Amino acid sequence: MFKPEKLLSRLSERLELPGQAVVREPQVLLSGDRQLTVEGHRGIRRCEPERIEVRTARACVCVDGQGLRIAMLNAGCMVIRGKLRGVTLEALE
């Protein structure tokens, strides 16, 4: 089956364009060790004070730390605050 997102993703890589501009890929912005912003999220998979997992189109953004909380959430953007210790990406099955 034809998937236009894959074609656009490959095109953006070849043209060296930011993925978000072409395919609306998620963008993760880390601000020091106290705040993480995820634009283009697809919901919350897990939310605990030591770990928050955020679903995106291609992966899960896993945030580990202390006192983590979702400070802002809307359809397009999520802000996580607390003492950030690590951020990893996990492939979605």
C-alpha positions in Angstrom: 0.0 0.0 0.0 1.2 3.5 -0.9 2.1 5.6 2.2 2.6 9.3 1.4 4.2 9.9 4.8 7.1 7.6 4.0 7.6 9.2 0.6 7.6 12.7 2.1 10.0 11.6 4.9 12.5 10.2 2.4 12.1 13.4 0.3 12.7 15.6 3.3 15.9 13.6 4.1 17.2 13.9 0.6 16.5 17.6 0.4 17.9 18.1 3.9 14.7 19.7 5.1 13.4 19.6 8.7 11.1 16.6 9.0 8.4 18.6 10.8 8.1 21.1 8.0 7.3 18.4 5.4 5.8 15.4 7.2 4.7 17.0 10.4 7.1 14.8 12.4 7.1 15.3 16.1 9.6 17.8 17.6 11.2 17.4 21.0 12.8 20.4 22.7 14.8 20.0 25.9 15.3 23.1 28.0 18.0 22.4 30.5 17.2 19.6 33.0 13.8 21.0 34.0 11.5 21.1 31.0 10.8 19.0 27.9 8.4 20.1 25.1 6.9 17.6 22.7 5.1 19.0 19.6 3.0 16.7 17.5 2.4 14.1 20.2 -0.3 11.4 19.9 -1.1 11.0 23.6 0.2 9.7 26.9 1.2 6.0 27.3 2.4 6.3 30.9 2.4 9.0 33.5 4.2 8.6 36.9 6.3 11.0 38.9 9.5 9.1 37.9 8.6 8.3 34.3 6.4 9.8 31.5 6.0 8.1 28.2 4.6 10.1 25.3 3.4 8.5 22.0 4.4 10.1 18.7 3.9 8.9 15.1 7.1 6.9 15.0 8.2 6.3 18.5 7.6 6.7 22.2 9.5 9.5 24.0 10.3 8.2 27.4 11.3 10.8 30.1 12.9 9.6 33.4 13.4 11.8 36.4 11.9 13.0 39.7 8.8 15.0 40.3 7.7 14.8 36.7 4.4 16.3 35.8 2.6 17.4 32.7 2.5 21.2 33.0 0.6 21.8 29.7 -1.3 19.6 27.4 -3.3 20.4 24.2 -3.9 18.7 20.9 -0.6 19.8 19.4 1.8 20.3 22.3 2.8 18.8 25.7 5.2 20.3 28.3 6.8 18.1 30.9 8.4 19.7 34.0 10.4 18.3 36.9 14.0 17.1 37.4 14.9 15.4 34.1 17.4 12.6 34.3 17.1 11.0 30.8 15.2 11.1 27.6 15.0 8.1 25.3 13.2 7.0 22.2 11.6 3.6 21.9 10.3 2.1 18.7 6.5 1.5 18.7 5.4 -2.1 17.9 
